[in-house]
Amino acid sequence: MPNALGGEEAPEPIEPVTIDTIEAPGSRDGEVTLPAPDRPTFVDFFGTWCPPCAEQMPALAEAHDRIGDEVLFVSVTTEPVGDEVSEEEVVEWWRENDGDWLVAADVTAELASRFPIGNYPSARAIDASGRVRWATSGTHTTEEFVAGIERVVGDD
């Protein structure tokens, strides 16, 4: 089945990566493994430097409110948090854009390297077996996010 980027879905499961989470509204300090073992996962890749990433936060928030309980819903920055951008700057961006779900930092880009991200923002819906079922870049509406996430809900 083609994905939103026009390519084919991942035929093989994505190898999970554990990355650090950030203490911010709706989030906690700790770690998260993505994709989640045995659970559908939605990953939004963003950057604090990315105006379209901020523009789509209301659509992500509404999608999270509607279907976020059915998947592990995570936004991930690939910025070098702790180096070029501070964790406090990420938290401030998160607050300013009304983020209220798990946010994490892929500072080594190990997770991002497993997906052909292209442009930002970029999102992936991954089924419980670790296969990408929906991949997209650019801004999207709530309905588009919900439809993408629904591809992996109940698919286990």
C-alpha positions in Angstrom: 0.0 0.0 0.0 1.5 3.4 -0.9 2.2 5.9 1.8 1.6 9.6 1.8 5.0 10.3 0.4 4.3 8.1 -2.6 6.6 5.3 -1.6 5.8 1.9 -0.3 5.3 1.1 3.4 8.2 -0.4 5.2 8.2 -4.1 4.5 10.3 -4.8 7.5 9.7 -3.7 11.1 11.7 -0.7 12.3 14.3 -1.6 14.9 13.2 0.2 18.2 15.4 3.0 19.6 15.3 4.3 23.2 15.5 8.1 23.4 15.2 10.7 26.2 11.9 12.4 27.0 11.6 16.0 28.2 9.8 17.2 31.2 7.2 19.6 29.7 3.4 20.0 29.7 1.9 16.5 29.1 5.4 15.0 29.1 7.8 13.6 31.7 11.6 13.3 32.1 12.7 9.8 31.3 13.0 7.6 28.3 10.7 6.2 25.6 11.3 3.3 23.1 10.1 4.1 19.6 8.4 2.4 17.9 6.8 1.1 21.0 7.0 -2.7 21.4 3.6 -4.3 20.8 1.8 -1.0 20.6 0.8 1.3 17.7 3.0 4.4 17.6 2.6 7.9 16.1 5.8 9.9 15.8 5.8 13.6 14.8 9.3 14.9 13.9 9.6 18.6 14.5 12.2 21.4 15.1 11.9 24.5 17.2 13.4 26.4 14.2 10.6 25.2 11.9 7.6 27.6 11.4 5.4 24.9 9.7 6.0 22.7 12.8 4.5 25.3 15.0 1.7 26.0 12.6 0.5 22.4 12.7 0.5 22.0 16.5 -3.2 22.8 16.8 -4.1 20.0 14.4 -1.8 17.6 16.3 -3.3 18.7 19.6 -6.8 17.9 18.3 -5.7 14.6 16.7 -4.1 13.7 20.1 -7.4 14.6 21.9 -9.4 12.5 19.5 -7.2 9.4 19.1 -4.1 9.8 21.1 -5.1 7.3 23.8 -5.1 4.5 21.1 -1.5 4.9 20.2 1.8 6.0 21.8 1.7 9.6 20.6 5.1 11.3 20.6 6.6 14.4 19.1 10.4 14.2 18.6 12.9 16.9 17.9 16.1 15.9 16.2 17.9 19.0 17.3 21.0 18.6 19.4 19.3 19.3 22.7 21.9 20.3 25.3 24.3 21.5 22.6 22.9 23.9 20.0 19.5 24.2 21.7 18.8 23.9 25.4 16.2 21.7 26.9 14.6 24.9 28.3 14.2 26.3 24.8 12.4 23.1 23.7 10.1 23.3 26.8 9.4 27.0 26.1 8.6 26.2 22.4 6.4 23.3 23.6 4.5 25.6 26.0 4.1 28.4 23.5 2.6 26.0 21.0 0.3 24.3 23.5 2.0 20.8 23.4 0.4 18.5 25.9 1.6 15.0 25.1 5.0 13.2 25.3 7.9 15.1 23.7 11.3 13.6 23.2 14.8 14.4 21.9 16.6 12.3 19.3 19.9 14.1 19.8 21.9 11.5 17.9 19.3 11.3 15.1 19.4 7.5 15.5 15.6 7.2 15.4 15.3 9.7 12.5 18.0 7.8 10.5 15.6 4.8 10.3 13.0 6.9 8.4 13.4 8.9 5.2 12.3 12.1 6.8 12.8 14.6 4.1 11.1 17.9 5.0 9.8 19.0 8.4 7.4 18.5 9.9 7.3 14.8 9.2 5.2 12.1 10.8 5.0 8.3 10.9 2.2 6.0 12.1 3.7 2.6 13.0 1.7 -0.6 13.7 2.2 -2.8 16.8 4.6 -5.0 14.8 6.9 -2.0 14.1 6.0 -1.5 10.4 5.4 2.0 9.0 1.8 2.2 7.7 1.6 6.0 7.1 4.4 8.4 6.3 4.1 12.0 5.5 6.0 15.3 5.5 4.6 18.9 5.6 1.7 20.3 7.5 -1.6 18.4 7.8 -5.1 18.8 9.1 -6.5 17.1 12.1 -8.6 14.8 9.8 -5.4 13.8 7.9 -3.6 13.0 11.1 -6.5 11.0 12.4 -6.9 9.0 9.2 -3.1 8.2 9.2 -3.2 7.1 12.8 -6.3 5.0 12.2 -4.2 2.9 9.8 -2.4 1.4 12.8 -5.2 1.3 15.4 -6.7 -2.1 15.9 -4.2 -3.6 13.5 -2.5 -5.8 16.0 
